[in-house]
Amino acid sequence: MDFLKRQDLLVLLKVAAHPPQRWTYAALGEALAMSASETHASVKRAVVSGLAVAPAREEWLPVKPNLLEFILHGVRYV
């Protein structure tokens, strides 16, 4: 079982802050000074935790209500 990491929140917030933009793992990693594999792992953990959904392969979106609740009540535990 993988637990959320601090960088997972960073990845989610970056994508949530730019909703019309479609990010590749490589572009997102470059924007956040992370590798593409690190961003991919962050997204996988976010989907498992319910902070993101992946309706199709290579496509995912943050679940904004869940993300907001996590920021307000859960981020101190990460």
Secondary structure, 3 states (H helix, E strand, C coil): CCCCCHHHHHHHHHHHHCCCCCCCHHHHHHHCCCCHHHHHHHHHHHHHHCCEEEEECCEEEECHHHHHHHHHHCHHHC
